[in-house]
Amino acid sequence: MSTKNPISADDLLLIANQLIQDHEAYLEGMRATAVEERDGVLIFKGEYFLDEQGLPTEKTTAVFNMFKFLAHKLSPEFTIA
């Protein structure tokens, strides 16, 4: 059984946003602005690039996939302190 490293939400967001910027699917303005933990899974939140009517755009899917990537990559390693 592995232990997760405790980390503050602010420090975790710094790591997450660096991963976002370094990712090949990065879009201008894409960033995580909040993170919470539920049942050991980190959930990242931020701007979803909705249109004027509040409907998803092509960028919405890219952001959702990026936040999913962050959850898969960082959840096994970190827990919010």
C-alpha positions as CSV (number, residue, x, y, z in Angstrom):
1,M,0.0,0.0,0.0
2,S,1.4,3.4,-1.0
3,T,1.0,6.5,1.0
4,K,0.0,9.8,-0.7
5,N,1.9,13.0,-0.1
6,P,-0.1,15.6,1.8
7,I,-0.1,18.9,0.0
8,S,-2.0,22.2,0.3
9,A,-4.6,23.0,-2.3
10,D,-2.7,26.0,-3.4
11,D,0.5,24.1,-4.0
12,L,-1.4,21.4,-5.8
13,L,-2.9,24.0,-8.1
14,L,0.6,25.3,-8.9
15,I,1.6,21.8,-10.0
16,A,-1.6,21.2,-11.9
17,N,-1.3,24.4,-13.8
18,Q,2.3,23.7,-14.7
19,L,1.2,20.3,-16.1
20,I,-1.6,22.0,-18.0
21,Q,0.8,24.5,-19.6
22,D,3.3,21.8,-20.5
23,H,0.6,19.5,-22.0
24,E,0.3,19.2,-25.8
25,A,-3.5,19.8,-25.6
26,Y,-3.1,23.1,-23.8
27,L,-5.3,25.9,-24.9
28,E,-4.8,29.6,-24.2
29,G,-6.5,30.5,-20.9
30,M,-6.9,26.9,-19.7
31,R,-6.2,26.6,-16.0
32,A,-7.4,25.0,-12.8
33,T,-8.7,27.5,-10.3
34,A,-9.9,25.1,-7.5
35,V,-9.4,21.5,-6.4
36,E,-11.2,19.3,-3.9
37,E,-10.9,15.7,-2.9
38,R,-13.7,13.1,-2.8
39,D,-13.1,9.5,-1.9
40,G,-9.4,9.8,-2.6
41,V,-9.9,11.4,-6.1
42,L,-8.8,15.0,-6.8
43,I,-11.4,17.0,-8.7
44,F,-10.1,20.0,-10.5
45,K,-12.3,23.0,-11.5
46,G,-11.9,26.0,-13.7
47,E,-13.3,27.9,-16.7
48,Y,-15.1,25.6,-19.1
49,F,-15.3,28.0,-22.1
50,L,-19.1,27.9,-22.5
51,D,-20.8,30.0,-25.1
52,E,-23.0,33.0,-24.5
53,Q,-26.0,30.7,-23.9
54,G,-24.0,28.7,-21.4
55,L,-23.7,25.7,-23.7
56,P,-20.5,23.7,-24.2
57,T,-18.1,24.5,-27.0
58,E,-15.3,22.5,-28.6
59,K,-13.0,23.9,-26.0
60,T,-15.2,22.6,-23.2
61,T,-14.4,19.0,-24.1
62,A,-10.6,19.9,-24.1
63,V,-10.9,21.4,-20.6
64,F,-12.9,18.5,-19.3
65,N,-10.3,16.0,-20.7
66,M,-7.5,18.1,-19.2
67,F,-9.1,18.0,-15.7
68,K,-9.6,14.3,-16.1
69,F,-5.9,13.9,-17.0
70,L,-4.9,15.8,-13.8
71,A,-7.2,13.6,-11.7
72,H,-5.6,10.4,-13.1
73,K,-2.1,11.7,-12.8
74,L,-2.1,13.5,-9.4
75,S,-4.7,11.5,-7.4
76,P,-2.4,8.5,-6.8
77,E,0.4,10.7,-5.6
78,F,-1.2,13.5,-3.5
79,T,-3.9,14.1,-0.9
80,I,-5.1,17.6,0.2
81,A,-3.7,18.5,3.7
